[in-house]
Amino acid sequence: MKEPAQIEGAPPDYTIIDYEGPVRRVGARLLEVARHGGSLLTNDNVWTSDNIEILIDRFVRQPDVSGANFLQKLDKQMAGVQDAVKILFAELFLLQMLPTRSIHSETKLANINQVLRDVGVRWEITSDVLEALNTPVFNGGTAWGTHRFRQLWVLIEFVRYLRTLSPDELDAADKDPLAWREIVTTSPGPSQPGIRAYLAYLKHPDYFLPIVSAPHKHRIVRGFFPAVTGKAPSGDDDVDLAALRRWMAPPPGTSPAFYFTPLVGYWRGTSDTEPAAEVAESDAELAGYSVESILDDGAFHSAQDLNDILQRWEETRNIVLQGAPGTGKTWLAKRLAYALIGSKLHDAVRSVQFHPGTSYEDFVRGWRPGGDGQLTLVDGPLLQHAKRASENPDTPHVIVIEEFNRGNPAQALGEMLTLLERSKRNQSDALELTYMHENEPAFFLPDNLYVVGTMNTADRSLALVDFALRRRFAFFELEPQFNDAWKAHLASRFRNDRRERIDEVARRIRELNERIAADPSLGLSFRIGHSYFTPGQEASELVPWFRAVVTSSVMPQLAEYWHEDQDTVDAAVGQLLAEL
């Protein structure tokens, strides 16, 4: 085995991917039954060579080129096969869907249930498998769905190929990651480098990184070799990435997070000289969007917190992000929407802003004067986007309501307040709208329409949120994030400044927020959020940037808070601006 280079010196600061365990464990079991036989969902042996040959004949050699969707085509391909073959296919399908965020956990389960809906034997998705489906490790992008047939083709051929290898060859590959990679890459079937990189990772997750884009691997290597490591690249990106892993020495069972700050800052800006074909492939990979992408874009929340929000959103269909000014509520709402969808489909996300005058007629439906002077019944943003969602039932659609409680939400929603409930999104619970077209049937919201509202808790003019609204929405408090991820971001922007100075800036901001929280006339809802103190690309020196933010953005906010107490404002600003 080619040994990774020995890199000397201290590695850069980094965050880790600490949630790989469930996928690693279930993936290892699937690879075990692929080699030795057995089953993940039943007590029978379904991973037999005979069953693999049936899948080769039914699925690989008889692709359905009709316009039907994948599962409809699969029904035709699997018609008449024994239950064991269907269970084998379901477990291969599980293997394909297991690691990626670009397929929602609900969809993964629905797909397995669809494949196995007619089998007569008992099968079960155990708690460990369910946990793995809910904690994916990378974003496969839209390709993980659109290339599903070809990826499953690769997996079927791969299992067949494993059965042709000698025990000595397989035992050697168990010990040598590069020998295993050779088996994975030479297995028959279409190219599909992403699914093959995933198979390499699954067998040796402490050597290969959970990164399936070859262009991204190459860009990471070019970003670190030789500029950061002082070593020349070896010419094998996986070997060089393994050298980075060994240098950084993450805790067992975890990986350095190269898509998260601060490591992403070392390589995402290195694409100017990439060959055009490589850029095109990279752009295609980036079409997907996930929690990983949100963190890459600059969020300082933990991946677990963001995944928790998304999971609850999938359950309820309606959430509210509330918090102090500058906590990035609207910024995060739109990115959570893209992560929910799985890609940046701008047409699937619509933003509206409530104000004190927002009415039902503005938001849902109302009469408007037409060009002929006659009144016309016009759908508002909610019904327009609901219609778009109904026309595209396979894609989640999101409506973002900014400043949700600046108006009167219950009044603006009307009967929609009832129809928003997840349990009411069906024909049997449809209601007549306040304004109806002639002969129009009762209305219900499509199940793939998601709503996220944002609330600034420091705005004293906001309407109170009534119990009926709170019952239909899950509420999440966004805290100011002056944490290690935020400090790492500042360190990547201000590389010439000492880390101690950044720590001091964080301490001063925390003291200010403690002062605000302790004030009886203010409280936690009035703290200053991290968005105020998050530098953009144009900032180059910490101290001038920090002073400019305090004087131009924070001081006016404090003057509004303590508008009758200039001494307190001066003291707070003085504490922030004391010599660094």
C-alpha positions as CSV (number, residue, x, y, z in Angstrom):
1,M,0.0,0.0,0.0
2,K,1.2,3.5,-0.9
3,E,1.8,5.2,2.5
4,P,0.5,8.8,2.9
5,A,3.1,11.5,3.3
6,Q,4.3,12.4,6.8
7,I,3.4,16.0,7.3
8,E,5.2,17.9,10.0
9,G,4.1,20.9,12.1
10,A,0.8,21.8,13.7
11,P,-2.3,21.4,11.5
12,P,-4.8,24.3,11.0
13,D,-7.9,24.6,13.1
14,Y,-10.7,22.5,11.9
15,T,-14.2,21.1,12.7
16,I,-15.1,17.5,12.5
17,I,-17.9,15.3,11.0
18,D,-18.9,13.5,14.2
19,Y,-22.1,11.8,13.0
20,E,-20.7,9.2,10.6
21,G,-21.2,6.3,13.0
22,P,-24.7,5.1,12.0
23,V,-23.9,5.0,8.3
24,R,-20.5,3.4,8.9
25,R,-22.1,0.6,10.9
26,V,-25.0,-0.1,8.6
27,G,-22.8,0.2,5.5
28,A,-20.3,-2.3,7.0
29,R,-23.1,-4.8,7.6
30,L,-24.3,-4.4,4.0
31,L,-20.9,-5.0,2.6
32,E,-20.6,-8.1,4.9
33,V,-23.8,-9.6,3.5
34,A,-22.7,-8.6,0.0
35,R,-19.7,-10.9,0.4
36,H,-21.0,-13.7,2.6
37,G,-24.8,-13.6,2.1
38,G,-27.6,-12.9,4.5
39,S,-30.1,-10.0,4.8
40,L,-30.4,-6.7,6.7
41,L,-34.2,-6.7,6.7
42,T,-35.1,-10.3,7.2
43,N,-33.6,-13.5,8.8
44,D,-33.3,-15.2,5.4
45,N,-30.3,-15.3,3.0
46,V,-31.4,-13.1,0.0
47,W,-27.9,-12.1,-1.1
48,T,-27.4,-15.2,-3.2
49,S,-25.7,-15.4,-6.6
50,D,-29.0,-16.7,-8.2
51,N,-30.9,-13.7,-7.0
52,I,-28.1,-11.4,-8.2
53,E,-28.4,-13.0,-11.7
54,I,-32.2,-12.4,-11.7
55,L,-31.5,-8.7,-11.0
56,I,-28.9,-8.6,-13.8
57,D,-31.6,-10.1,-16.1
58,R,-34.6,-8.1,-15.0
59,F,-33.1,-4.7,-14.0
60,V,-29.7,-4.3,-15.8
61,R,-30.5,-5.9,-19.1
62,Q,-34.1,-4.7,-19.4
63,P,-34.0,-0.9,-18.7
64,D,-37.4,0.7,-19.0
65,V,-37.1,3.7,-21.3
66,S,-40.7,4.7,-21.0
67,G,-41.7,8.1,-19.5
68,A,-42.8,6.5,-16.3
69,N,-41.1,7.4,-13.0
70,F,-38.4,5.1,-11.5
71,L,-40.7,3.2,-9.1
72,Q,-43.4,2.7,-11.8
73,K,-40.7,1.3,-14.1
74,L,-39.4,-0.9,-11.3
75,D,-42.8,-2.5,-10.8
76,K,-42.7,-3.7,-14.4
77,Q,-39.1,-4.9,-14.1
78,M,-39.8,-6.8,-10.9
79,A,-43.2,-8.3,-11.9
80,G,-43.5,-11.9,-11.0
81,V,-40.1,-12.3,-9.2
82,Q,-39.8,-14.1,-5.8
83,D,-40.0,-12.1,-2.6
84,A,-36.3,-12.8,-1.9
85,V,-35.3,-10.9,-5.1
86,K,-37.5,-7.9,-4.1
87,I,-35.9,-7.9,-0.6
88,L,-32.4,-8.1,-2.2
89,F,-33.3,-5.1,-4.4
90,A,-34.7,-3.2,-1.5
91,E,-31.4,-3.7,0.4
92,L,-29.4,-2.6,-2.6
93,F,-31.7,0.4,-2.9
94,L,-31.1,1.1,0.8
95,L,-27.3,0.9,0.2
96,Q,-27.7,3.5,-2.6
97,M,-29.8,5.9,-0.6
98,L,-28.2,5.4,2.8
99,P,-25.4,8.1,2.9
100,T,-26.9,11.1,1.0
101,R,-28.7,14.2,2.3
102,S,-30.1,14.9,-1.2
103,I,-32.8,12.2,-0.6
104,H,-35.0,13.0,2.4
105,S,-35.3,10.2,5.1
106,E,-39.1,10.1,4.6
107,T,-38.5,9.5,0.9
108,K,-35.9,6.8,1.6
109,L,-38.4,4.9,3.8
110,A,-41.3,5.4,1.3
111,N,-39.1,3.9,-1.5
112,I,-38.3,0.8,0.6
113,N,-42.0,0.4,1.5
114,Q,-43.0,0.7,-2.1
115,V,-40.6,-2.0,-3.3
116,L,-41.7,-4.4,-0.5
117,R,-45.4,-3.6,-0.3
118,D,-46.5,-6.9,-1.8
119,V,-44.0,-9.3,-0.2
120,G,-45.4,-12.1,1.9
121,V,-42.5,-12.6,4.3
122,R,-41.9,-10.6,7.5
123,W,-39.3,-7.8,7.1
124,E,-38.3,-4.9,9.4
125,I,-36.3,-1.7,9.2
126,T,-34.5,-1.9,12.6
127,S,-33.7,1.1,14.7
128,D,-30.0,1.2,13.7
129,V,-30.9,1.3,10.0
130,L,-33.5,4.0,10.7
131,E,-30.9,6.0,12.6
132,A,-28.5,5.7,9.6
133,L,-31.2,6.9,7.2
134,N,-31.8,9.9,9.4
135,T,-28.1,10.9,9.8
136,P,-26.6,11.0,6.2
137,V,-22.9,11.9,5.8
138,F,-22.6,13.7,2.5
139,N,-24.5,15.5,-0.2
140,G,-24.7,13.6,-3.4
141,G,-26.4,16.4,-5.2
142,T,-29.3,15.9,-7.6
143,A,-27.3,13.3,-9.5
144,W,-28.0,10.8,-6.6
145,G,-31.6,10.9,-7.7
146,T,-31.3,11.4,-11.5
147,H,-28.6,8.7,-11.8
148,R,-30.4,6.2,-9.6
149,F,-30.7,3.5,-12.2
150,R,-27.1,3.7,-13.2
151,Q,-25.9,3.7,-9.6
152,L,-28.0,0.6,-8.8
153,W,-26.6,-1.0,-11.9
154,V,-23.1,-0.4,-10.5
155,L,-24.1,-1.9,-7.1
156,I,-25.6,-5.0,-8.7
157,E,-22.6,-5.6,-10.9
158,F,-20.3,-4.9,-7.9
159,V,-21.9,-7.6,-5.8
160,R,-21.7,-10.0,-8.7
161,Y,-18.0,-9.1,-9.2
162,L,-17.2,-9.7,-5.5
163,R,-18.4,-13.3,-5.8
164,T,-15.7,-13.9,-8.6
165,L,-12.8,-12.8,-6.3
166,S,-10.7,-15.2,-4.3
167,P,-10.8,-15.2,-0.5
168,D,-7.1,-14.1,-0.5
169,E,-7.9,-11.1,-2.8
170,L,-10.8,-10.0,-0.6
171,D,-8.9,-10.5,2.7
172,A,-6.1,-8.4,1.2
173,A,-8.6,-5.7,0.3
174,D,-10.0,-5.7,3.9
175,K,-6.5,-4.6,5.1
176,D,-5.4,-2.4,2.2
177,P,-7.7,0.6,1.3
178,L,-6.1,1.1,-2.1
179,A,-6.5,-2.6,-3.0
180,W,-10.2,-2.2,-2.1
181,R,-10.4,0.9,-4.2
182,E,-9.0,-1.1,-7.1
183,I,-11.8,-3.7,-6.7
184,V,-14.4,-0.9,-6.6
185,T,-13.1,1.0,-9.6
186,T,-12.5,-2.1,-11.8
187,S,-15.9,-3.6,-11.1
188,P,-18.1,-3.8,-14.3
189,G,-20.9,-1.3,-15.0
190,P,-21.2,2.3,-15.9
191,S,-18.6,4.8,-14.7
192,Q,-20.5,6.6,-11.9
193,P,-17.5,7.8,-9.9
194,G,-19.6,9.1,-7.1
195,I,-21.1,5.8,-6.1
196,R,-17.8,4.1,-6.4
197,A,-16.1,6.6,-4.2
198,Y,-18.9,6.0,-1.7
199,L,-18.1,2.2,-1.7
200,A,-14.4,2.9,-1.1
201,Y,-15.3,5.1,1.9
202,L,-17.8,2.6,3.3
203,K,-15.2,-0.2,3.6
204,H,-12.3,2.0,4.9
205,P,-13.9,5.1,6.4
206,D,-10.8,5.9,8.5
207,Y,-8.8,6.2,5.3
208,F,-11.1,7.6,2.6
209,L,-13.0,10.8,3.4
210,P,-16.8,11.1,3.0
211,I,-16.3,13.1,-0.2
212,V,-17.7,11.7,-3.5
213,S,-16.7,14.4,-5.9
214,A,-13.4,13.8,-7.7
215,P,-13.0,17.5,-8.6
216,H,-13.5,18.5,-5.0
217,K,-10.9,16.0,-3.8
218,H,-8.5,17.4,-6.4
219,R,-9.2,21.0,-5.3
220,I,-8.7,20.2,-1.7
221,V,-5.3,18.6,-2.4
222,R,-4.3,21.6,-4.5
223,G,-5.4,23.9,-1.7
224,F,-3.3,22.2,0.9
225,F,-0.3,20.9,-1.1
226,P,2.2,22.5,-0.9
227,A,0.9,25.8,0.4
228,V,-0.3,24.6,3.8
229,T,1.6,21.3,4.3
230,G,4.9,22.2,2.8
231,K,4.8,18.9,0.8
232,A,4.4,18.2,-2.9
233,P,1.2,16.3,-3.9
234,S,1.8,12.6,-4.6
235,G,-0.4,12.5,-7.7
236,D,-3.0,10.3,-5.9
237,D,-5.7,12.5,-4.4
238,D,-7.0,9.8,-2.0
239,V,-3.4,9.2,-0.7
240,D,-2.9,12.9,-0.1
241,L,-6.3,13.3,1.6
242,A,-5.4,10.4,3.8
243,A,-2.1,12.2,4.7
244,L,-4.2,15.3,5.7
245,R,-6.4,13.1,7.9
246,R,-3.4,11.5,9.6
247,W,-1.9,15.0,10.1
248,M,-5.0,16.4,11.6
249,A,-5.7,13.3,13.7
250,P,-9.4,13.7,14.3
251,P,-11.0,11.6,17.0
252,P,-11.7,7.9,16.1
253,G,-14.8,7.5,14.0
254,T,-14.8,11.1,12.7
255,S,-13.4,13.0,9.8
256,P,-12.1,16.5,9.2
257,A,-14.9,18.6,7.8
258,F,-13.5,20.0,4.5
259,Y,-16.8,21.5,3.5
260,F,-17.1,23.4,6.7
261,T,-15.3,26.5,7.9
262,P,-12.5,27.0,8.4
263,L,-11.1,24.2,6.2
264,V,-13.3,25.1,3.2
265,G,-11.6,28.5,3.0
266,Y,-8.3,26.8,2.0
267,W,-9.6,25.2,-1.1
268,R,-12.9,26.7,-2.4
269,G,-11.1,29.6,-3.9
270,T,-8.7,27.5,-5.9
271,S,-10.7,26.9,-9.0
272,D,-9.5,29.7,-11.3
273,T,-7.1,27.4,-13.2
274,E,-9.3,24.3,-13.3
275,P,-9.9,22.7,-16.7
276,A,-13.3,23.6,-18.1
277,A,-14.5,20.0,-18.0
278,E,-13.6,19.7,-14.3
279,V,-15.4,23.0,-13.5
280,A,-18.5,21.7,-15.3
281,E,-18.4,18.5,-13.3
282,S,-17.9,20.4,-10.0
283,D,-20.8,22.8,-10.8
284,A,-23.0,19.8,-11.4
285,E,-22.1,18.3,-8.1
286,L,-22.8,21.6,-6.4
287,A,-26.3,21.6,-7.8
288,G,-27.2,19.7,-4.6
289,Y,-27.7,21.5,-1.3
290,S,-27.7,20.1,2.2
291,V,-26.9,21.0,5.8
292,E,-23.3,20.7,4.8
293,S,-23.9,23.4,2.2
294,I,-25.5,25.7,4.8
295,L,-22.4,25.4,7.0
296,D,-20.2,25.9,3.9
297,D,-22.1,29.1,3.2
298,G,-21.2,30.4,6.6
299,A,-23.7,29.2,9.2
300,F,-22.2,28.8,12.7
301,H,-24.9,26.6,14.1
302,S,-24.1,22.9,14.6
303,A,-25.0,20.4,12.0
304,Q,-27.0,18.5,14.6
305,D,-29.1,21.6,15.3
306,L,-29.8,22.2,11.7
307,N,-30.7,18.6,11.1
308,D,-33.0,18.7,14.0
309,I,-34.8,21.8,12.5
310,L,-35.1,20.0,9.1
311,Q,-36.4,16.8,10.7
312,R,-39.1,18.7,12.7
313,W,-40.0,20.7,9.6
314,E,-40.5,17.5,7.6
315,E,-42.8,16.3,10.4
316,T,-44.9,19.5,10.9
317,R,-44.6,21.2,7.5
318,N,-44.6,24.5,9.3
319,I,-41.8,26.2,11.4
320,V,-40.9,29.6,12.8
321,L,-37.3,30.8,13.3
322,Q,-37.3,33.5,16.0
323,G,-34.6,35.4,17.7
324,A,-32.7,38.6,18.5
325,P,-31.7,41.0,15.7
326,G,-28.7,39.8,13.7
327,T,-29.2,36.1,14.3
328,G,-29.6,35.4,10.6
329,K,-33.2,34.3,10.6
330,T,-34.0,35.1,7.0
331,W,-30.6,34.1,5.7
332,L,-31.0,30.7,7.4
333,A,-34.6,30.2,6.5
334,K,-33.8,30.4,2.8
335,R,-30.9,28.0,3.1
336,L,-32.9,25.5,5.2
337,A,-35.5,25.7,2.4
338,Y,-32.8,24.7,-0.2
339,A,-31.5,21.9,2.1
340,L,-35.1,20.6,2.5
341,I,-35.5,20.5,-1.3
342,G,-32.0,19.1,-1.8
343,S,-30.9,21.7,-4.3
344,K,-31.1,25.5,-5.0
345,L,-34.4,25.3,-7.0
346,H,-35.2,29.0,-6.8
347,D,-38.6,28.5,-8.4
348,A,-39.6,26.2,-5.5
349,V,-38.9,28.9,-2.9
350,R,-41.0,32.1,-2.6
351,S,-40.5,34.9,-0.1
352,V,-43.0,37.3,1.2
353,Q,-42.8,39.9,3.9
354,F,-45.6,40.7,6.3
355,H,-46.3,44.2,7.5
356,P,-49.0,45.7,9.8
357,G,-51.4,46.1,6.9
358,T,-51.0,42.6,5.4
359,S,-54.5,41.1,5.0
360,Y,-56.1,37.8,3.9
361,E,-56.8,39.5,0.5
362,D,-53.0,40.3,0.1
363,F,-51.7,36.9,1.1
364,V,-54.4,34.3,0.2
365,R,-57.0,35.7,-2.2
366,G,-58.9,38.9,-2.8
367,W,-60.6,41.1,-5.2
368,R,-58.5,43.4,-7.4
369,P,-59.5,45.9,-10.1
370,G,-58.8,44.6,-13.6
371,G,-57.8,46.6,-16.7
372,D,-61.5,46.9,-17.7
373,G,-62.4,48.5,-14.3
374,Q,-64.1,45.3,-13.1
375,L,-63.1,43.6,-9.9
376,T,-61.3,40.3,-10.4
377,L,-60.6,37.5,-7.9
378,V,-56.8,37.2,-7.7
379,D,-54.8,34.5,-5.9
380,G,-52.2,35.8,-3.5
381,P,-48.7,34.4,-2.9
382,L,-49.9,31.5,-0.8
383,L,-52.4,30.1,-3.3
384,Q,-50.0,30.7,-6.2
385,H,-47.2,28.8,-4.6
386,A,-49.6,26.0,-3.4
387,K,-50.7,25.6,-7.1
388,R,-47.0,25.4,-8.2
389,A,-46.4,22.7,-5.5
390,S,-49.5,20.7,-6.6
391,E,-48.2,20.7,-10.2
392,N,-44.8,19.4,-9.0
393,P,-45.7,16.9,-6.2
394,D,-42.3,15.2,-6.1
395,T,-40.5,18.4,-5.2
396,P,-40.9,20.2,-1.8
397,H,-42.0,23.8,-2.2
398,V,-41.3,26.4,0.4
399,I,-42.9,29.8,1.2
400,V,-40.8,32.0,3.5
401,I,-42.7,34.6,5.5
402,E,-40.4,37.3,6.8
403,E,-41.4,39.4,9.8
404,F,-44.2,36.9,10.4
405,N,-45.7,38.6,13.4
406,R,-45.2,42.2,12.2
407,G,-48.7,41.9,10.8
408,N,-51.6,39.8,12.2
409,P,-50.8,36.3,11.1
410,A,-54.2,34.8,12.1
411,Q,-56.1,37.4,10.2
412,A,-53.8,37.1,7.1
413,L,-54.2,33.3,7.1
414,G,-57.9,33.0,7.7
415,E,-59.0,29.4,7.1
416,M,-55.5,28.6,6.0
417,L,-54.6,28.4,9.6
418,T,-56.5,25.2,9.8
419,L,-55.5,23.9,6.4
420,L,-51.8,24.4,7.2
421,E,-52.0,21.5,9.7
422,R,-50.2,18.4,8.4
423,S,-53.2,16.2,9.2
424,K,-55.6,18.4,7.3
425,R,-53.7,18.3,3.9
426,N,-56.1,16.0,2.1
427,Q,-59.3,16.1,0.1
428,S,-61.5,14.9,3.0
429,D,-60.5,17.9,5.2
430,A,-60.8,20.5,2.4
431,L,-62.6,23.8,3.2
432,E,-64.3,26.5,1.2
433,L,-62.2,29.6,0.9
434,T,-63.5,33.1,2.0
435,Y,-63.7,34.1,-1.7
436,M,-64.5,31.3,-4.2
437,H,-64.8,31.1,-7.9
438,E,-68.1,29.8,-9.3
439,N,-68.3,26.0,-9.0
440,E,-64.8,25.9,-7.4
441,P,-64.3,22.8,-5.2
442,A,-63.3,23.0,-1.6
443,F,-59.6,23.6,-1.1
444,F,-56.7,21.9,0.7
445,L,-53.0,22.6,0.8
446,P,-50.6,20.1,-0.9
447,D,-48.5,18.0,1.4
448,N,-45.3,19.1,-0.3
449,L,-45.9,22.8,0.6
450,Y,-43.7,23.9,3.5
451,V,-43.9,27.2,5.4
452,V,-41.2,28.9,7.4
453,G,-41.8,32.2,9.2
454,T,-39.2,34.5,10.8
455,M,-39.8,36.6,13.9
456,N,-37.6,39.4,15.4
457,T,-38.2,39.0,19.1
458,A,-36.8,42.5,19.9
459,D,-39.3,44.4,17.9
460,R,-41.6,45.9,20.5
461,S,-44.3,46.6,17.9
462,L,-44.9,43.0,17.0
463,A,-48.3,41.3,17.4
464,L,-48.6,38.6,20.0
465,V,-48.7,35.1,18.5
466,D,-51.9,33.3,19.5
467,F,-52.1,29.7,20.8
468,A,-53.8,28.5,17.6
469,L,-50.8,29.6,15.5
470,R,-48.3,28.2,18.0
471,R,-50.1,24.8,17.9
472,R,-49.6,24.6,14.1
473,F,-46.0,25.7,13.9
474,A,-42.8,24.4,15.5
475,F,-40.8,27.3,17.0
476,F,-37.0,27.4,17.0
477,E,-35.0,30.1,18.9
478,L,-31.9,31.2,17.0
479,E,-29.2,32.2,19.5
480,P,-26.3,34.6,18.8
481,Q,-23.5,32.3,17.7
482,F,-20.2,33.7,19.0
483,N,-18.8,30.2,19.2
484,D,-15.7,28.4,18.0
485,A,-17.1,28.2,14.4
486,W,-17.6,31.9,14.4
487,K,-14.1,32.5,15.7
488,A,-12.6,30.1,13.2
489,H,-14.4,32.1,10.4
490,L,-12.8,35.3,11.7
491,A,-9.4,33.6,11.9
492,S,-9.8,32.6,8.2
493,R,-10.6,36.1,7.2
494,F,-8.0,37.9,9.4
495,R,-5.1,35.5,9.1
496,N,-2.5,38.0,10.2
497,D,-4.2,38.7,13.5
498,R,-3.5,36.7,16.7
499,R,-6.2,34.3,17.8
500,E,-6.0,35.9,21.3
501,R,-7.3,39.1,19.7
502,I,-10.3,37.3,18.2
503,D,-11.0,35.7,21.6
504,E,-11.0,39.2,23.2
505,V,-13.5,40.5,20.6
506,A,-15.7,37.5,21.4
507,R,-15.4,38.2,25.1
508,R,-16.4,41.8,24.7
509,I,-19.5,40.9,22.6
510,R,-20.5,38.3,25.2
511,E,-20.2,40.9,28.0
512,L,-22.4,43.3,26.0
513,N,-25.0,40.7,25.5
514,E,-24.9,39.8,29.2
515,R,-25.5,43.4,30.0
516,I,-28.5,43.6,27.6
517,A,-29.9,40.3,28.9
518,A,-29.7,41.5,32.5
519,D,-31.5,44.8,31.8
520,P,-35.2,44.5,33.0
521,S,-36.4,46.7,30.2
522,L,-34.7,44.5,27.6
523,G,-33.7,40.8,28.1
524,L,-32.5,37.9,26.0
525,S,-34.5,38.9,23.0
526,F,-32.6,42.1,22.6
527,R,-29.1,40.7,22.4
528,I,-26.8,41.5,19.5
529,G,-26.6,38.7,16.9
530,H,-23.6,37.3,15.1
531,S,-24.6,38.7,11.7
532,Y,-23.4,42.2,12.9
533,F,-20.0,40.8,13.5
534,T,-19.5,38.4,10.6
535,P,-17.0,39.9,8.1
536,G,-17.4,39.7,4.3
537,Q,-14.8,39.2,1.7
538,E,-13.9,42.9,1.7
539,A,-12.7,43.0,5.3
540,S,-8.9,42.6,5.6
541,E,-7.9,43.9,9.1
542,L,-9.7,42.9,12.3
543,V,-9.4,46.1,14.4
544,P,-10.5,48.7,11.8
545,W,-13.4,46.4,10.7
546,F,-14.5,45.8,14.3
547,R,-14.5,49.5,15.1
548,A,-16.5,50.3,12.0
549,V,-19.1,47.7,12.9
550,V,-19.5,49.0,16.4
551,T,-19.8,52.7,15.4
552,S,-22.0,52.3,12.4
553,S,-24.3,49.4,13.3
554,V,-24.1,48.4,17.0
555,M,-24.0,51.9,18.5
556,P,-27.3,53.1,16.8
557,Q,-29.0,49.9,18.0
558,L,-27.8,50.5,21.6
559,A,-29.0,54.1,21.4
560,E,-32.4,52.8,20.5
561,Y,-32.4,50.3,23.4
562,W,-31.3,52.9,26.0
563,H,-32.7,56.0,24.3
564,E,-33.0,57.8,27.6
565,D,-29.7,56.7,29.1
566,Q,-26.8,57.9,27.0
567,D,-24.3,57.1,29.8
568,T,-25.2,53.4,29.5
569,V,-24.8,53.6,25.7
570,D,-21.4,55.3,26.1
571,A,-20.2,52.8,28.7
572,A,-21.2,49.8,26.5
573,V,-19.6,51.3,23.4
574,G,-16.5,52.2,25.3
575,Q,-16.2,48.6,26.6
576,L,-16.3,47.4,23.0
577,L,-13.9,49.9,21.6
578,A,-11.2,49.8,24.4
579,E,-7.8,49.2,22.9
580,L,-7.3,45.7,21.5
